[in-house]
Amino acid sequence: MTGIKTTGEKKMMFFSGRAHPELAEEVAHQLGVGVVPTKAFDFANGEIYVRYQESARGADCFLIQSHTAPINKWIMEQLIMIDALKRASARSITVIVPFYGYARQDKKHRGREPISARLIADLMKTAGAHRILTVDLHTDQIQGFFDGPVDHLFALPLLADYVGQKVDRDKLTVVSPDAGRVRVADRWCDRLGAPLAIVHKRRDKDVANQVTVHEVVGEVKGRVCVLVDDMIDTGGTICAAADALFAHGAEDVIVTATHGVLSGPAADRLKNSKVSEFVFTNTLPTPGELEVDKITVLSIAPTIANAVREVFEDGSVTSLFDEQ
């Protein structure tokens, strides 16, 4: 005999950064595991220290961290945690990124610009990640930036079923806030059996978050419109689109988005908007200062937990969304 045989079973370990511990606890509860105790703190100069309180040797490790504000700090913490797992001899490292930072910088619009979404993928790979599991990327092409498996999860079933239960489907129109969301909006139409409309907009390339809405393509008069988007940051785009729908005779507008970034003037814009309800998932923590009674937050934890279970058991993540 020239080797040693083992009969050990696979071992899953679940880790979390400090960005969004509430979501981590929900996912862990769905999986029936505990979050591995981790010592993490900032030095006086801002450097981050991480040490796991349990051995990760030979384990299939799942590390969750959502890129919320301050986004650069939490990305750096995640990279450090990946490196710590690699050096702790983890068998595999799956990085769970409910909201993928820098996803909007996925291509060059003009010369001398970075492709920062690719940089984030390269950093994770270099740190030691074997797989990325994420929710509703800004564009599908980002999956190709990572040299390894990427499991792209969708919040569409969760959001669409919620809206479908609240609204008379005979009066419902699904609206894409721009040309880039038409494909996603079309899937909403298939799921809810509703017609499609599009808000045509033009963005000022020299001014961030500045949008001018031009026209609405499709029938929205007297209809309940559901605006579907992947994220809402300052709220300027989506509130302008909602105003355009009301100007064209919409009876009501509901806004849904996977990621509620909600930075800067978002709180005031959402409060002052005529939109009846904003529906998000909890891929990002809702800012504490944002007290808007028309915000509804749905939990993405069961979707993430089911995907983690499929990955760990060598199952099919795609099967979770086959009904689409």
N, C-alpha and C positions, 0 to 999 in steps of 0.2 A: 504494500500500500504506500503510495507516494503523496497522499494528501489527507486532509481531515474533512469529514462530512459533518454538517450540522443539520439539526431538525427544527431549528428555530422558526417561529412564525413572523409574518410581517408586523411591523409596529408603526402606528401612526402617532405623530405628535403635532400639536396645534399651538402656534405661537402668534403673538400679537404685538405690534408696536403701540405707541402711546397716542396715535392720532385720533382713533375712533374706537375706544375700548368697548363701548356699548354694543356696536355691531359685532365685534369679536366674541363677546359673551353670548350673544344671540346665536351666532353660527355654532359655537362650541356646544351650546345647549341642544341645538338641533342634531348635532353629531353624537351627543351623549358622551363628550369628553370634556376635560378641563383645559383651560389655557395654561400652558407651561409657565410656572413662576419665572419672572425675568427681572433682573436688577438693571434699571436704566435710569440715567440721570445726565444732566448737563454740567460740564465744568464751568468755571467762572467766565472763561473766554468763549463759551458757546460750543465747545467740542462735546461730542456725545459719547457716552460710555455704555456698553451693553455686556451683560453676562447672564447666561442661562443657569438656573438653579438645579437643573436636572441634566443627566447625560443624554445626548442626542445621537450617540454612536449607532450606526446601522439602522436608524429610523427613517421612515418617509415623513419628511417635515413639511408642514404647510404654514406659511407665514403671511398673515393678513396685515395690510397697512393701506389705508385710503389716503390719497394725496390731497389733503385739505390744507387750509391756511394754518400756520405759515408753511407753504407747500415745499419750499426748498429744504427746510429742516426735516420734514417727515420723509422726504425722498432719501435724504442722506442717512437718516436713522435706519430706513429699510435696507439700504445698501450695506450698512455696518452689520445689521442683523443677519443678512445673507452671508456675509463674510465669516461671521462668527459660527454659523451653522456649518459652512464648508470646512472650517478649521476644527470643528468638533466632530468631524467624520460622519456627517449625516449621509444616509444612503441616497436620498434624493431631496431636492429642495424645490417646492412649488410655491411660487410667489403669487399671493392673491391680492390683486389691485382693483378694488371695486370701482374707484375712479382713477383713471390713468392720467397722471399729470403731463402737461405740455402736449396733449393730444391734438390741440388745434394747430400746432406747428408741425404739420405732417408733410409739408411740401414747401418749395420755394415759390413765393408769389413774385418776387423781384430779386435782382442780383444782390449778392453779398448778404443773404439771409441764411440762418441755420435751419436744419431740419431737426428740431429739438426732440421730437417724438422718437426719432431713430436713436438719438444720443441716449435717451432714457433706457431704451431696450438694450443698447450696447453696454451701458453701465451695469444693468442687472445681470447680463450674461457674464461679464468680466468678474463681477462679485461672486458668482457661483450658482446662479439660478439655473435650474434645468427646465422649468416649465413656468408659464405665466397663465393665470386664470383671471379674467377681467370681465367687466360688465359694460356693454354698450359703448364701444369705442367711437370716437368722433368720426372716424372713417375706417372702413374695413381693411384698407391697405396697411394699417399699422401692424396687423398680424404678421406681415412679412418682414417687419423690421427686426424681429427677434429670431435668432438662429436656434430654434427649438420649438417644441409644441406650444401652441397658444390656444387656450379654450376660451372662446368668445361667448359669453352668456348674454341673454336678452331679458329685459324687463317688460317687454311688450305683453306677454300673457298676463302678468300681474296687473299692469296699468289698464290694459284694454278690458279685462274682465271686470275691474272695479267700475270703470266708466259705463260699460254695457249694462251693469246692474242698476245704475242710477238714472239713466237717461232713456227716454222713449226712442228706440232705435229707428222708428219710422221717421223721426224728425232729425236724426243725427247726420252730420256731415263731418268727415275727417279732413283736417286742414294741415297742409305742410307749410311751415313758416318761410320756406325758401326752396329753391330747386334741389338743394343737396339732401333734403329730407324726404323727397318724393317716394323713394323706394321703401323707406320705413313706413310712411303714411299709407302706401299701397297695401302693405301687409296688415295694417290696422283695418283697412277697408275690407279685406278678405275675411278677417276674423269677426268683424262686427256687421258685415253686410251693409255698409254705408257708402255713399258716394264720396268722391275726392274733390277737394278744392286746393288751390295753391295761392299763396301770397307772394307776389313778385316784389323783390326788394333790391336795393343797391346800397352797398356799404362804402363809406368814404375811406379809401385806402390810406389816407394820411392821418385819420383821426380814429383812435381805438374806440370801439363800442358805439360808433356813430352810424345810424342806419336811416335810410329814407325809403319808405314804403310807396310803391307806385300804384299797383292795382291788384285786384283779386280775380283769379281765373277760376270759374266754377260758380254754381248756384248756392248762395248762402242766405238769401233773404228768407226770413221767417224760420230759419233752421237753428238748431242747437249745434254749435261748432266746437269740436275738440281739436285744439292746436297741439301737435305732437312734436317734441324736440328731444335731443339727447341731453342738453344741459341748459340751464338758465344761470347766467353769471350776473350781470348788472340789471337784467330785466328789460333793457331798452328795446331789443329786437322783438321780443315776444309781446310786450305791451303795445308797441307800434303796430304789430300785426293784428292784435286784438282790436285796436281802435279802427283799423281798416275794415275788419269784419263787421263791427257795429255800424260803421259808416255805410256799408253795403246792405244793411238791413237785417243782420243776424239777430235772432231773438235772445240768445245767450251764448257765452263763450266759456269753455273749460280748458285750462292749460295743463298739459301733462309733460313731465320731463323726468328722465332717469336720475339725473344729477342736479341737485339744487345747490349750486355753488353760492349764489346769493351774496355777492360782495358789493361794496360801495353803496350806490344809491338804490339797490334792489328793494330794500325794505319799504322805502317811501313809494317807489313805483308800483309795487304789488298792492300796497294799501290803497293807493289812489286810483288803481285801475278798476274798470267796470267788470273785469273778469269775475265770475261768481266763485270759482274754486281753482286753486293751484294744487296739483297732485304730483308729489315726488316720491322717490324711494329713499331709503336711508343709507345709500352708498356713501353719502357725506353727512356729517352731523349738521343739523339745522342750527345756524348761529343763535346763541342765547338771547341776543338783543333783538332778534326778529320776532316780534309779537304780532303776527297777522293771523286773525282767526279763520281766514279762508284757505289756509294751508293744510293739506292732508298729506301725511307721510306714511307710506306703505313699506313693510319690511321685506328686503331682498334676501334676508338671512336663509330662509328655506331653499331658495334657488341656489345660493352659493354652497350650502351644506350638501345638497343633493349632488352637485357637481364634484365637490371634494370626495364624496363617498364613491362616486363612479371612477374617479381617477385612482383612488387608493385601491379599489377592488378590481382594477383593470377592466372596467366596464366602458360604456359608451356615453360620453357627455352629449353627443349629438342627439341621442334618443330622447333626451329631456325636452327637446324642442321639435321633434318630428311632426307633431300635430300641426305645426305652422306650414 
